[in-house]
């Protein structure tokens, strides 16, 4: 699913107030990190993550792998912070960052 510029703008506006809830650091994409990413995407649909893994090439490879494994889209990336989106039609309105 490719996002239009208008959709990206709307998601970036929502994501501006969010804090990173998952951090990918020196250990990389461990099983626990992937489980937490999937849980957060299922519950919140739109999340902000922090990636502190080294140089730019490694960071881009980690982000690409996260997007491939989770099936999420990335409306925005600034430095070590990325905004991830995976729509969930069964998300609880009280948890979803999109339905508030």
Secondary structure, DSSP 8 states (H G I E B T S, - for coil): ----HHHHHHHHHHHTT--EEEEE-TT-S-HHHHHHHHHHHHHHSEEEEEE-SSSHHHHHHHHHHHHHHH--EEEEEETTEEEEE---TT--TTT-SS--
